[in-house]
């Protein structure tokens, strides 16, 4: 993943927007569809669809959804949320949104090659699209107005550097979903700053399987003394694996949930890399509303970064209440 000046500009734009928004407003099944109607902003008459690659049981998406629901409420809009971790099924959900003639679509681009053709059908039908979370290098190709996400590669680089400074000799980087460009970028960033990194593919939909796979790897390779997981649930699985293996291994993770945040405070996880999923969900819907209402495009069409930022034991006390409240 490449960084450039326009993303720096986008970050500044995001910071300004967040200030304005603050002043103005306060796992499930494979196909998890929910509808919420706005209230705080009156009744705009708009209906927006949000489609994600949520894995059943992954509480990370609760924050995305909560942010989107709050934005719908603040703008007086209706939100239709649906998800499926399989790319082909996610494209069906996007097509369903197109067929229902929604006023805008917000979607992840976790597997760009599979999703972009259907996203282009939306824009061809005159439906504005925001993308978020995954696919930062592909959103313009898809025709998205703007993309809200963390720079995953930079997050991985930071994780590798932190582990190195903490005495890492070998890092195990776990990837819990096959084909995810965001997850691949995370491990790539780790390896680029700490070459003695080995990737392992795990089944993110099965916590017991993740724990077993990590434990087996630790038993096989005693040189591993750091694990970087790419999701909070897998971070907690790694904690169990380390304990069961009786290994002296430190853990860092991307993303968080209340239990993982508590683990950072307790010291069993060294840090989590925050991409502010609530903000991603909020801005994606708020942006569609602003575009429909008056043609505004947040960040001028550039990617708007919501991370990465590192939360460790020195800063967790400030963040933990918001994680528990499902707003961070």
C-alpha positions, 0 to 999 in steps of 0.5 A: 500500500502506498502513502501520498500527499493526498491522504495527508490532505484527506486526514486533515479534511476528516479531522475538520469534519469530525469536529463539525459532526461532534458539534452537531450531533451527539456476530449474527447470521451470515445475511444480517439485514436490519432497517433503522429509521432516522429521527434526530434529523427529521425525515429526509426521505432518503434510504441508504444501504450498507453492505459489509463482509461481516463474519458471523459473531465478529463484534467489530461490525457492531461498531460499524453498524452503530455508527451508521445507525447514528448517522441515519438518525441524525440525518433523518434517513432510513438505513438498510444493513446487510452482510455476508463474508462470501464475495459472491453473496456480497455482490448479490446484496449490492445488486439487491440494493440497486434493484430496490432503488436506494438513494445511496450505497455504502459498501466494503471492497474486501475482495475488489475483483469480485465486487467492483463490477457490481458496484459499477452497476450501482453508479451506472444506475445513478446511485452514489456509492461510498466505500469504507474499511477495505479496498483503499487502493481500489475505490476509485476504480470502483467509482466510489465517491470517497473511501473511509478507512485506515491505512492498513499497511502503515498499521502493519509497519507500526506493529512490526516496529513495536514488536521489534523494539519489544525484543521480538525474534520471530513474529507470527501474523495470523490471517483470518479471511482468505482473499482480504486485501486489507488483511494481506496489507497488514501482514505485509506491513509487519513483514516489511519492518520485521522480515522474520515474520511468518503468516498463518491462515486461520479460520476466523469464523471458528475461534476454537480452530484459531486457538488450536492452529496458533497453539500447534504453531507455537509448539512446533516453532519455539522461536516465535515470541510475538503474535500479531493478530488481525482482529480482536477475536483472534487476539483473544484466541491467541491469548488462550493459545499462548496459555495452553502452549505454556509459551512466553509470547507477546501479542498485539492485535488490530481492532478491538472489542470490550474483552480485547480492550480489557486485555490491553488494560490487564497486560495480556495483549500489548496493544491494539491498532485502532481504525475507529470503525464507528467513525467509518460507519458514521461518515459513510452514511453522513457522506451519502446524505450530504452528497444527495442533499447538496452535492458535498463530497467529504475529502474532495474525493480522496481517501479519508483516513480514520487510522491507524492509531495505537492503543496500549496500556498508557492510553487504554483508560481513555479509550476503554469506556467508548469501546464498552459503549460501542462507539469507538 
